[in-house]
Structures are given as structure tokens and as C-alpha cells.
């Protein structure tokens, strides 16, 4: 399961327009063989999706290390999800000007 951020979350939290619309981002992820399903989390936080989906792992890019909102950390702990930060190669979407 992969939870994608809606466009309004990208604008509100990342302070930029999404590089690809949600529908296009969703299509790319749906075509990955290792992904069973794609969900879209709420416009303000992923915490509610964590509480509803109860993942074993919550994975974010290493740029989020030390910057996760408290509600996300609390939701992960409440459902027993381990928080994992991974290094992503290449340019991150936040580094590309739209």
C-alpha cells in the first residue's frame, strides 16, 4: 500500500505546486508490481491514513528525518508502525522548480 499526498497537501505543506497532478502520480505507482494498492491521504496530514491503514512501516525520504510532524509520529506509535527514512537518489521533487 502506498499513500499519496493530494495536490492541496503539496501546496499547503511543501509550499509549491505539485510537479505532476495526483492522477498522474497515482497511475505511475499503480503500475509498480510491488504495490498492491494506492490510497490518497488527507489534505492536511497523513496521520489519519496511518491510523486507518495501520501499516507496519512508515517510509519517508531522509529529508524528513527530524522533521516529521508530531501527529504523524504519534499515529505511527499508536499503530505500532516503524518509521524508516531512506535515501533517494537523483533530484528530489522539492529541488526542481516548476
FENLINNOR-V561970 format. One record per pair of residues at least 24 apart in sequence whose ideal C-beta (glycine too) atoms are under 7 Angstrom apart, sorted by the first residue. I is the first residue (numbers start at 1). J is the second residue. Records with the same first field share a line. If there is no record, write none. Layout:
I=J / J
//
This chain:
1=36 / 37 / 39 / 53 / 55
2=29 / 35 / 38
3=39 / 40 / 41 / 46 / 49
4=29 / 38 / 40
5=41
6=40 / 43
8=43
9=43
12=43
14=94
16=98
17=98
19=93 / 96 / 98
45=69 / 71 / 72
46=72
47=71 / 72 / 75
50=75 / 76 / 79 / 81
51=75 / 78 / 79
54=79
55=81
56=81 / 82
57=81 / 82 / 84
58=83
59=84 / 86
60=85
61=85 / 86 / 88 / 92
62=86 / 87
63=92
//
